[in-house]
């Protein structure tokens, strides 16, 4: 799948105004030498960075809704 800047601009245009600060932080993190997404020597994301990226994608795939404390307690049979 080929992605160009136009594709990214089109996605950005669809982001609600209230979510722009979050998107800005994400883009800054990517542009500042992958400070929050370290890469291994071969240029691949480290396992930790990959898991963090997957968690962020899951968060947005879930409509930007995180997992509630109650859901966590239920998942681990603590509540």
Beta strands, then each sheet from edge to edge (+ up, - down):
end
